[in-house]
């Protein structure tokens, strides 16, 4: 099928509470043309920018809000010296990362007034993200009038989970009245690497059982059964599951009551579990939760760092092994994300605990694999282990392009 030139140039926006990240793609050959971000919006804003294959540059800019930040981005994209577009009219579609779609969205959607209302209705589920995501959409509607906007949800891919996997065994009015259930996150990344694995094996995704491990500062593992999510490690929020850079992962929920009775406020406990826990809390590095520094400290013989890596690997292996059982076996285990793609010691620590399900690591391949797609298991390993770099922005662009080329866009009223 020939590429649809009408929607060739796709701008991808990831709008945070005080930042606006962007990438622009040519979908004719899926080439990233430029990327960057405006950070510290509303304060001393800074524009970080680079064209494909060039070094990034930074400059202070004036951006009181997301709309002004987008204007700054647009000026750079059409700059005569460093831009990649002749004019803003070259932008033919805009894809937005939206963190939470609740149960309303099982796939990416064209943004309408009703869609914006539904995104806002999920604010309680993602108070730090959804309002900012919506700000980005509104800013784009103002700066790019008439250009279609598409919302791509982190939670959408996980909406194929069966009810017995996503429900919590709690009073059911919490679900019916407040939407309390497992939603899962990193769905765009899990979907991207699952599709990449299908290409690698030259099989339809619907014929594969995969365990995808997105491991960065935030981390989650997903069991994918014939193209649909069977289960995932994050829940109502991104807090549960794996041990992460600053998040605790799974804990005894009664710990919250215990700490509250000790005098800690709900906000203090929330902050502790989300920003002061994980590797940061246990590796002995004075508040540094970076896996690279944790590995370095462990190699230097620091006992707390060694234990932190063992804790991280133990929890990950627990999920992978459980998902392997639920799937009845897996065609591959996939590592992605900053840690998954680049930390050979972390991958080794996890896979060394998976010998019972047939994982045999090729030590040489694993040690030399940094940010590239590569098989790191031995050829005779019962369960293949793959490293596949993720590209969530490209996935958002693909979702946007696919939706618009499969769906007729109604003409604007004159």
N, C-alpha and C positions, 0 to 999 in steps of 0.2 A: 504493500500500500504506500502510495506517495505521501510524504509529509504534507500536512495542511498548513499552507503558508499564511493563512489568515491569522493564525494564532502562534506564529513562530516565536516572537519575542515575549517571554514570560518573566515578569518580575515577581520574585518570591520575597515575602515580608514576614519577619518574625518579630513581633512587637512585644517588648517587655515593659515592666513598670517604669523604668528610666532609660530604656534603650530601644533602638530600632535597627535590627539586623536586616540586611538585604543581599540578594543575589539576583543577577539577571542572566537568563539562559536564551540561547538560540536553539529551539527544539527541532530544527531541521536535522541537526546532527548531535543534539544534546550537549552543546558546548557552553560552558560557563564563561560569560563574557567579562563580568566584573562582580566584585563582592565587597562588603564592608559593613560598617555599623556606625550609628551615632550613639555614643554612650554619654551618661550623665545628663540626660535631657532635663532641662529646668534648672541646671546648675552651671558649671563650667563645661559645657558640652564639647565633645571631641569627635571629629569625623575620622574614622579609619577607612582607608580605601585602597583597593588594588585591582588592576586589570589582570586578566588571565595570564599567568606566566611572569608577572612583574612583581617587584617588591612593594610592600604596602607603604603607604604614607599616612601621616597623621597631621591634623590641623585643628586648632580651636575654632569653634563656630558658635553662632547664636541660635539656640533652639529651645524656646520656652516650653514647647509641647510637642506631641508627636506629629502634628500637622506641619509645624515649622521644621522639624527634623526631616520630614519627607521632602520638603521644598529644598533643603540643603542637599539631600541625596540626588534629587532630580537635576539640580544645577551641575553637580559633578558628572552625572551620567551623560549630559549633553555638552560638557566642556569641550571646547575645540581642541585643546591639547591632550587631555587625559580621558575624555569621555568615550563611550562605546556606542552612542546613539546619535543620529542626525537631529532628531527632535523627539519630544515626549510622545508624539503621535506614533512612534515606532513601538511603544509598549502596547501590546495587543491583548494582554490578559494579566491578571494579578492573582497569585496564589498566596493564601495566608495560613500560617500555622495557628491553629486554635487548640488550646490544651484540652479543654473539656467540652464534650458534646452530650454528656449524660446518656440517656436512652433515646434521645431525639434523633441522633444521627448515626447511621450504620455505614455511611460512606461520605465522600466529599460532596459538597453541594454548592450550587450557584447562590451567591448571597442575595437575599431579598430582605424586605422589611421584616417578614415573619421569621426568617433565619436569624436576623440580628436580635430579635426579641427572644428567641430560643437560646441563643448564646448568652444573653444577659441573664436569662433564667437559671443558667448553670453557674452564676457567679459565686454562690454559696459553696459549690463543690471545688472551685478553683479561684479563690478570692485574690490571689496574687497574680494570676495569669489572664483569666478571661476578660476582665475589664480592660487590660492593656491590649489584648488581642483585638477587642472590639474597637478601641481607639485607633488602631492601625487601619482597620477596615474603613472606618469613617473618614480618616485622613485621605486614604486613597480614592474614595468616592468623590472627595472635594477636588483633589489635584488632578485626577484622571476621570473627568465626567464622561459617562457612557462606556467606559472600559469595564468588561465583566470582571467581577471579583469572585474567587472561589475559596471557600473555607475547607481546610483539610485538618481533620481532628486527630489528635494523639490517641484518643480513645476509640475511634471508629473501628479499627481493625479487630479490636478485642470484643466487639459486639456480637461476634459469632460464637462466643463462649456459651456452653449449655447452662441452663438455669441452675443445675445442681453444683456447678463450679462457681458461679458468680454470687449466689445467695449466701448470706451470713445467717447462722443459727441464733438469731436474736428476735425479739418481738417484731412481728411482721409489719406493724404499723410504722416502724422506723423506715421500712422500705417503701410502703405505699404512700406515706405522707412526706418523707424527706429524701427518698431516692437512695437510701443507704444500702450499698451493695458493692461488690468488686467491679471496678471499671478497667483498671490496667492503664499503663502509659507506655511511652516510647513506641506506640503502634506503628508510626510511620517508618521508624528504623527497622523494627521487626519485619514489617512487610517488605521493605526494600531488600534486606539480606535474604529473606526467604525466596523472593523472586530471582535474586542473583544465584542462589544455590540451585534452583530449578534449571537455570541456564547452564550452570556448571555441570550438572548431571545429565543435561539434555533430556529432561523429562518434564511433563506438566506438573505444576505445583500441586495439583489435585491428586497426584499419584505418590506424593512424598509425605513422610512423617519427619518433622524437624524439631530440634531444640535450639532456639536462638537465644544467645546470651549477649545482651547489650550492656556493656560494662564500661562506665565512665565514672565521673564523680557521683552521678546517679546511675543505678544499675537495676536491671530487671531481666528475668528469664521467662521465655514463653514456649509452651508446647503447642506445636502446630500440626494438626492432624488433617492430612489431605486438603491443605489450603485454608483450613479454618482453625481458629484458636480454641484449644481444648482447655487451657488454663494459663495463667500468668501470675508472676510473683507479687506485683504491686496490687493495690486494692482500691478502696474508696479514694485514697490519696496516694502519692508516691512514697509514703513513709515505710510501709511494710515490705517484707521479703528479704532481699540480700543486705549484707552489711555494705554501706556505701562510704563515700568520702566523709560526709558529716552527718548522715542519717543512720539511725540505729538499726533499721530493718526490724525483723520480727522480735517482739519482746512479749513478756507476760503482760496482758492489758491491765492487770491489777496493779502493776507498778505505778500507773498514773494515780490511782486512788491512794496508794502508799505514800507517794511523794506529796500529794495534796494534803494528806493528814499531817505531814511533817511541816506544813506551812508554805509550800511552794504554790504559786498561783498557776492557773491554767496556762496563761501566756508564757510563764517561765518554763513550764514543763514542755510546752509546744516548742519553744525555742531550743531547749536542751536536746530534745529528740531529733529535731530537724537540722540544727546547725552546730551542735556541740558534741555529737555522738559519732558513731561509725569509726573509721580508721583514726580520725582526729582525736578521739577519746582514748584509744587504747594502744597507739603505736609508740608512745613515749617521746613524741617529737614536739611537744609544747604547742599543741593546737594546729599542727600541719597534717591535713588528711590526705595529702597527695600520695598516690601509690608509688610513684617513682622514688620519692624520698623515703618511703617506708621500705621499699626493696633495698635501697642503698644502705639504710640503717641495719637491716637484717643481715646483709652481706658483711657488714662490719661487726656482726656478732651481738647487736643490741637485742636483748631478750624480749623486750616489749614489742619491738617491731616484728621479730620472728613469730611471736604469738599472734600479732595482728594479722599477718598473712595467713597463718593457720586457721584463724577464726573466719577470715574472708573465704578461704578455699573450702573449709568445712561446710559453711552455709550454702555456698554455690553447688557443691557436690550433692548435698542433701536435696536440693531442688532438681538438679539434673537427673539424679537417680530416680527420684519420685516420678518425674515426668516421663522418663524412659519406660517405667513400669506402666503408667497410665496409657501411653501410646502403644504399648506392646512391642517396643523396640523403636529405634530411630534410624533413619537413613543417613543422618549426619547431626553432629553437634557443631554449632557455628558460634565463633567469637567475633564480636564487633565492638565499636566504641573505643574511646581513648585507651583504656586498659586492655580490652579484648584484642585490639589491633596491635598494640605496641609493647605490652608487658609479657615477655617470654616467661619470667619467673612466676607471675601470677597464673598464666595458663598452665604451666607445669605443675604448680601446687594443686590446681583443681583437677587436672586430668590424672594425676598420680593417685587420686582417690576414686577413680572410675574404672579401675581394672576389672571389676566384677561385671561391668556391662560391655566389656570388650574394647576399651580404649587403650591403645598402645601408641604412645607419643614417639615421634621421630625427633630425638633430642637435637640433632643438627639443624633440621628444618625449622623447628620451633625457635631455636636460639637466633636464627638469622632472619626471622620474619618480623618486619616492622612496617605496618600500614599498607600491606599489599595482599592481594588475594592469593592464598596458598593452602594446600593440604599439608597439615603438620602432623598427621598420624602416619604410622608406617603403612606400607602398601597392604600388609596382611592384617591390619587392625580391623576387628569385626565392626566397629563403629567408626566411620570416618570423622575426623575433626578438621574443620575448615576455619581459616581466618578470612573474613570478607569485610573490607572497609565499608562502612555505611555512608550514605549520602542523603540525609533527610531533605535537604533543599531540592535536590534533583527529584526525589520522590514526590515532593509537593508540586514541583513543576510538571512532572509526568501526570499526576492526578488532575491538575488544572487543565493541561492540554487535552487529556483523554476525555474529560467531562465536556469540554467545550466543543470538541470535534465530533462527539457522539450526540450532542444536544444542540438543537437549534436555539440561538439566542433571539428572543423577541425584539423586533425593531423598536427603537425609541420613538415615542410619540412626538410629533413636531409641534 
